[in-house]
Amino acid sequence: MRLHVILILLASFFLPAASACAEEDVFQYKTVTTKEGLTFRVPEDMPIEIRGGIQTPIPFDEYMYGKFKKLEVRVVEMEKRLERAEKALLEVTQRRSATKVLSAQ
């Protein structure tokens, strides 16, 4: 059950990027010009740092790692909420079953 939920969540995460929308409609970009005169077109939330004495965006793998860590936290939170909802549904179902059994007697 959990695996199905995780797969559905991951699929819904990637579907908008696969749509026919223009890239600019899906992702917000900014153009950054460093003091060295280098120009980068990067996602709005991508940090710009000084590395090796040069102001540059963080490496893409670090950026994506941060994105997936945030996604992992959201998935864990959703799993907890889903577990609470499943427990509540089970309790309601058991109460209904008990009520039907009592009313049948």
TIRO-2110 file (N, C-alpha, C; in Angstrom, 1 decimal):
// TIRO-2110
0.8, -1.2, 0.0, N, 1, A
0.0, 0.0, 0.0, CA, 1, A
0.9, 1.3, 0.0, C, 1, A
1.9, 1.3, 0.9, N, 2, A
2.7, 2.5, 1.0, CA, 2, A
3.5, 2.7, -0.3, C, 2, A
4.0, 1.6, -0.9, N, 3, A
4.7, 1.7, -2.1, CA, 3, A
3.9, 2.3, -3.2, C, 3, A
2.6, 1.9, -3.3, N, 4, A
1.7, 2.5, -4.3, CA, 4, A
1.6, 4.0, -4.1, C, 4, A
1.4, 4.4, -2.9, N, 5, A
1.2, 5.8, -2.6, CA, 5, A
2.5, 6.6, -2.9, C, 5, A
3.6, 6.0, -2.6, N, 6, A
4.9, 6.7, -2.9, CA, 6, A
5.1, 6.8, -4.4, C, 6, A
4.8, 5.8, -5.2, N, 7, A
4.9, 5.8, -6.6, CA, 7, A
4.0, 6.8, -7.2, C, 7, A
2.7, 6.9, -6.7, N, 8, A
1.8, 7.9, -7.2, CA, 8, A
2.3, 9.3, -6.9, C, 8, A
2.8, 9.5, -5.7, N, 9, A
3.3, 10.9, -5.4, CA, 9, A
4.5, 11.2, -6.3, C, 9, A
5.4, 10.3, -6.5, N, 10, A
6.6, 10.6, -7.4, CA, 10, A
6.1, 10.8, -8.8, C, 10, A
5.2, 10.1, -9.3, N, 11, A
4.7, 10.3, -10.6, CA, 11, A
4.0, 11.6, -10.8, C, 11, A
3.3, 12.0, -9.8, N, 12, A
2.6, 13.4, -9.9, CA, 12, A
3.6, 14.5, -9.8, C, 12, A
4.8, 14.2, -9.1, N, 13, A
5.8, 15.2, -9.0, CA, 13, A
6.5, 15.5, -10.4, C, 13, A
6.6, 14.4, -11.2, N, 14, A
7.3, 14.5, -12.4, CA, 14, A
6.4, 14.8, -13.6, C, 14, A
5.1, 14.6, -13.5, N, 15, A
4.2, 14.8, -14.6, CA, 15, A
4.2, 16.2, -15.2, C, 15, A
4.1, 17.3, -14.3, N, 16, A
4.1, 18.6, -14.9, CA, 16, A
5.3, 18.9, -15.8, C, 16, A
6.5, 18.4, -15.4, N, 17, A
7.7, 18.7, -16.2, CA, 17, A
7.6, 18.0, -17.6, C, 17, A
6.8, 17.0, -17.7, N, 18, A
6.7, 16.2, -18.9, CA, 18, A
5.5, 16.8, -19.8, C, 18, A
4.8, 17.8, -19.3, N, 19, A
3.7, 18.3, -20.1, CA, 19, A
4.2, 19.2, -21.2, C, 19, A
3.2, 19.6, -22.0, N, 20, A
3.6, 20.4, -23.2, CA, 20, A
3.8, 21.9, -22.9, C, 20, A
3.8, 22.2, -21.6, N, 21, A
4.1, 23.6, -21.2, CA, 21, A
5.5, 24.0, -21.5, C, 21, A
5.7, 25.3, -21.7, N, 22, A
7.0, 25.9, -21.9, CA, 22, A
7.8, 25.8, -20.6, C, 22, A
9.1, 25.6, -20.8, N, 23, A
9.9, 25.4, -19.6, CA, 23, A
9.8, 26.6, -18.6, C, 23, A
9.6, 27.8, -19.2, N, 24, A
9.5, 29.0, -18.4, CA, 24, A
8.2, 29.0, -17.6, C, 24, A
7.2, 28.4, -18.1, N, 25, A
5.9, 28.3, -17.4, CA, 25, A
6.0, 27.4, -16.2, C, 25, A
6.8, 26.4, -16.2, N, 26, A
6.9, 25.4, -15.2, CA, 26, A
8.0, 25.8, -14.1, C, 26, A
9.1, 26.3, -14.6, N, 27, A
10.2, 26.7, -13.7, CA, 27, A
10.5, 28.2, -13.8, C, 27, A
10.6, 28.8, -12.6, N, 28, A
11.0, 30.2, -12.6, CA, 28, A
12.5, 30.4, -12.6, C, 28, A
13.0, 31.1, -13.5, N, 29, A
14.5, 31.3, -13.6, CA, 29, A
14.9, 32.7, -13.3, C, 29, A
16.1, 32.9, -13.0, N, 30, A
16.6, 34.3, -12.9, CA, 30, A
18.0, 34.3, -13.6, C, 30, A
18.4, 35.4, -14.1, N, 31, A
19.7, 35.6, -14.7, CA, 31, A
20.6, 36.4, -13.7, C, 31, A
21.7, 35.8, -13.4, N, 32, A
22.6, 36.3, -12.4, CA, 32, A
23.9, 36.7, -13.1, C, 32, A
24.4, 37.9, -12.9, N, 33, A
25.7, 38.3, -13.4, CA, 33, A
26.6, 38.5, -12.2, C, 33, A
27.7, 37.8, -12.2, N, 34, A
28.6, 37.8, -11.1, CA, 34, A
29.6, 39.1, -11.2, C, 34, A
30.3, 39.3, -10.1, N, 35, A
31.2, 40.5, -10.2, CA, 35, A
32.4, 40.2, -11.2, C, 35, A
32.6, 38.9, -11.5, N, 36, A
33.6, 38.6, -12.5, CA, 36, A
33.1, 38.8, -13.9, C, 36, A
31.8, 39.1, -14.1, N, 37, A
31.2, 39.3, -15.4, CA, 37, A
30.6, 38.0, -16.0, C, 37, A
30.6, 36.9, -15.2, N, 38, A
29.9, 35.7, -15.7, CA, 38, A
28.4, 35.8, -15.5, C, 38, A
27.7, 35.3, -16.5, N, 39, A
26.2, 35.3, -16.5, CA, 39, A
25.7, 33.9, -16.4, C, 39, A
24.8, 33.7, -15.5, N, 40, A
24.2, 32.4, -15.3, CA, 40, A
22.6, 32.5, -15.3, C, 40, A
22.0, 31.6, -16.0, N, 41, A
20.5, 31.5, -16.0, CA, 41, A
20.2, 30.3, -15.1, C, 41, A
19.7, 30.5, -13.9, N, 42, A
19.5, 29.5, -12.9, CA, 42, A
18.1, 29.5, -12.3, C, 42, A
17.7, 28.4, -11.7, N, 43, A
16.4, 28.5, -11.0, CA, 43, A
16.4, 29.5, -9.9, C, 43, A
15.3, 30.2, -9.6, N, 44, A
15.2, 31.2, -8.6, CA, 44, A
15.7, 30.8, -7.3, C, 44, A
15.6, 29.6, -6.9, N, 45, A
16.0, 29.2, -5.5, CA, 45, A
17.4, 28.6, -5.5, C, 45, A
18.1, 28.6, -6.6, N, 46, A
19.4, 28.1, -6.6, CA, 46, A
20.4, 29.0, -6.0, C, 46, A
21.1, 28.6, -4.9, N, 47, A
22.1, 29.5, -4.3, CA, 47, A
23.3, 29.8, -5.2, C, 47, A
23.8, 31.0, -5.0, N, 48, A
25.0, 31.5, -5.7, CA, 48, A
26.1, 31.6, -4.6, C, 48, A
27.2, 30.9, -4.7, N, 49, A
28.2, 30.9, -3.7, CA, 49, A
29.6, 31.3, -4.3, C, 49, A
30.5, 31.6, -3.4, N, 50, A
31.9, 31.8, -3.8, CA, 50, A
32.6, 30.4, -3.6, C, 50, A
33.1, 29.8, -4.7, N, 51, A
33.8, 28.6, -4.6, CA, 51, A
35.1, 28.7, -5.4, C, 51, A
36.2, 28.4, -4.8, N, 52, A
37.4, 28.5, -5.5, CA, 52, A
37.8, 29.9, -5.8, C, 52, A
37.2, 30.9, -5.1, N, 53, A
37.5, 32.3, -5.4, CA, 53, A
36.6, 32.9, -6.4, C, 53, A
35.7, 32.1, -7.0, N, 54, A
34.8, 32.5, -8.1, CA, 54, A
33.3, 32.4, -7.6, C, 54, A
32.6, 33.5, -7.8, N, 55, A
31.1, 33.4, -7.5, CA, 55, A
30.4, 32.6, -8.6, C, 55, A
29.7, 31.6, -8.2, N, 56, A
29.1, 30.6, -9.1, CA, 56, A
27.9, 29.9, -8.4, C, 56, A
27.0, 29.5, -9.3, N, 57, A
25.9, 28.7, -8.7, CA, 57, A
26.4, 27.4, -8.1, C, 57, A
25.7, 26.8, -7.1, N, 58, A
26.2, 25.6, -6.5, CA, 58, A
26.1, 24.5, -7.6, C, 58, A
26.8, 23.4, -7.5, N, 59, A
26.7, 22.4, -8.5, CA, 59, A
25.3, 21.8, -8.6, C, 59, A
24.9, 21.4, -9.8, N, 60, A
23.6, 20.9, -10.0, CA, 60, A
23.3, 19.7, -9.1, C, 60, A
24.2, 18.8, -8.9, N, 61, A
24.0, 17.6, -8.1, CA, 61, A
23.6, 18.0, -6.6, C, 61, A
24.3, 19.0, -6.1, N, 62, A
24.0, 19.5, -4.7, CA, 62, A
22.6, 20.2, -4.7, C, 62, A
22.3, 20.9, -5.8, N, 63, A
21.0, 21.5, -5.8, CA, 63, A
19.9, 20.5, -5.9, C, 63, A
20.0, 19.5, -6.7, N, 64, A
19.0, 18.4, -6.8, CA, 64, A
18.9, 17.6, -5.5, C, 64, A
20.1, 17.3, -4.9, N, 65, A
20.1, 16.6, -3.6, CA, 65, A
19.2, 17.4, -2.6, C, 65, A
19.4, 18.7, -2.5, N, 66, A
18.5, 19.5, -1.6, CA, 66, A
17.0, 19.4, -2.0, C, 66, A
16.7, 19.4, -3.3, N, 67, A
15.3, 19.2, -3.7, CA, 67, A
14.8, 17.9, -3.3, C, 67, A
15.5, 16.8, -3.5, N, 68, A
15.0, 15.5, -3.1, CA, 68, A
14.9, 15.3, -1.6, C, 68, A
15.8, 15.9, -0.9, N, 69, A
15.7, 15.9, 0.6, CA, 69, A
14.4, 16.5, 1.0, C, 69, A
14.1, 17.7, 0.4, N, 70, A
12.8, 18.4, 0.8, CA, 70, A
11.6, 17.5, 0.4, C, 70, A
11.7, 16.8, -0.8, N, 71, A
10.7, 15.9, -1.2, CA, 71, A
10.5, 14.7, -0.3, C, 71, A
11.7, 14.2, 0.2, N, 72, A
11.6, 13.1, 1.1, CA, 72, A
10.9, 13.5, 2.4, C, 72, A
11.2, 14.7, 2.9, N, 73, A
10.5, 15.1, 4.1, CA, 73, A
9.0, 15.2, 3.9, C, 73, A
8.6, 15.8, 2.7, N, 74, A
7.2, 15.9, 2.4, CA, 74, A
6.5, 14.5, 2.3, C, 74, A
7.2, 13.6, 1.7, N, 75, A
6.7, 12.2, 1.6, CA, 75, A
6.5, 11.6, 3.0, C, 75, A
7.5, 11.7, 3.8, N, 76, A
7.4, 11.2, 5.2, CA, 76, A
6.2, 11.8, 5.9, C, 76, A
6.0, 13.1, 5.8, N, 77, A
4.9, 13.8, 6.4, CA, 77, A
3.6, 13.3, 5.9, C, 77, A
3.5, 13.1, 4.6, N, 78, A
2.3, 12.6, 3.9, CA, 78, A
2.0, 11.1, 4.4, C, 78, A
3.0, 10.3, 4.5, N, 79, A
2.8, 9.0, 5.0, CA, 79, A
2.3, 9.0, 6.4, C, 79, A
2.8, 9.9, 7.3, N, 80, A
2.2, 9.9, 8.7, CA, 80, A
0.8, 10.4, 8.6, C, 80, A
0.4, 11.4, 7.8, N, 81, A
-1.0, 11.8, 7.7, CA, 81, A
-1.8, 10.7, 7.1, C, 81, A
-1.3, 9.9, 6.2, N, 82, A
-2.1, 8.8, 5.6, CA, 82, A
-2.3, 7.7, 6.6, C, 82, A
-1.3, 7.4, 7.4, N, 83, A
-1.5, 6.4, 8.5, CA, 83, A
-2.5, 6.9, 9.5, C, 83, A
-2.5, 8.2, 9.9, N, 84, A
-3.5, 8.6, 10.8, CA, 84, A
-4.9, 8.5, 10.2, C, 84, A
-5.0, 8.9, 8.9, N, 85, A
-6.3, 8.8, 8.2, CA, 85, A
-6.8, 7.3, 8.1, C, 85, A
-5.8, 6.4, 7.8, N, 86, A
-6.2, 5.0, 7.8, CA, 86, A
-6.7, 4.5, 9.1, C, 86, A
-6.0, 4.9, 10.2, N, 87, A
-6.4, 4.5, 11.6, CA, 87, A
-7.8, 5.0, 11.9, C, 87, A
-8.1, 6.3, 11.5, N, 88, A
-9.4, 6.9, 11.8, CA, 88, A
-10.5, 6.2, 11.0, C, 88, A
-10.2, 5.8, 9.7, N, 89, A
-11.1, 5.1, 8.9, CA, 89, A
-11.4, 3.7, 9.4, C, 89, A
-10.4, 3.1, 9.9, N, 90, A
-10.5, 1.7, 10.5, CA, 90, A
-11.4, 1.8, 11.7, C, 90, A
-11.2, 2.8, 12.6, N, 91, A
-12.0, 3.0, 13.8, CA, 91, A
-13.4, 3.2, 13.4, C, 91, A
-13.7, 4.1, 12.5, N, 92, A
-15.1, 4.3, 12.0, CA, 92, A
-15.7, 3.1, 11.5, C, 92, A
-15.0, 2.3, 10.7, N, 93, A
-15.5, 1.1, 10.1, CA, 93, A
-15.8, 0.1, 11.2, C, 93, A
-14.9, 0.0, 12.1, N, 94, A
-15.2, -1.0, 13.2, CA, 94, A
-16.4, -0.6, 14.1, C, 94, A
-16.5, 0.7, 14.3, N, 95, A
-17.7, 1.2, 15.1, CA, 95, A
-19.0, 0.9, 14.3, C, 95, A
-18.9, 1.1, 13.0, N, 96, A
-20.1, 0.8, 12.2, CA, 96, A
-20.5, -0.7, 12.2, C, 96, A
-19.4, -1.5, 12.1, N, 97, A
-19.7, -2.9, 12.2, CA, 97, A
-20.2, -3.3, 13.5, C, 97, A
-19.7, -2.7, 14.6, N, 98, A
-20.2, -3.1, 15.9, CA, 98, A
-21.7, -2.6, 16.1, C, 98, A
-22.0, -1.4, 15.6, N, 99, A
-23.3, -0.9, 15.6, CA, 99, A
-24.3, -1.8, 14.9, C, 99, A
-23.9, -2.3, 13.7, N, 100, A
-24.8, -3.2, 12.9, CA, 100, A
-25.0, -4.5, 13.6, C, 100, A
-24.0, -5.0, 14.3, N, 101, A
-24.1, -6.3, 15.0, CA, 101, A
-25.1, -6.1, 16.2, C, 101, A
-24.9, -5.0, 16.9, N, 102, A
-25.8, -4.7, 18.0, CA, 102, A
-27.2, -4.5, 17.6, C, 102, A
-27.5, -3.8, 16.5, N, 103, A
-28.8, -3.5, 16.0, CA, 103, A
-29.5, -4.8, 15.4, C, 103, A
-28.7, -5.7, 15.0, N, 104, A
-29.2, -7.0, 14.4, CA, 104, A
-29.7, -7.9, 15.5, C, 104, A
-29.1, -7.7, 16.7, N, 105, A
-29.5, -8.6, 17.8, CA, 105, A
-30.8, -8.2, 18.3, C, 105, A
END
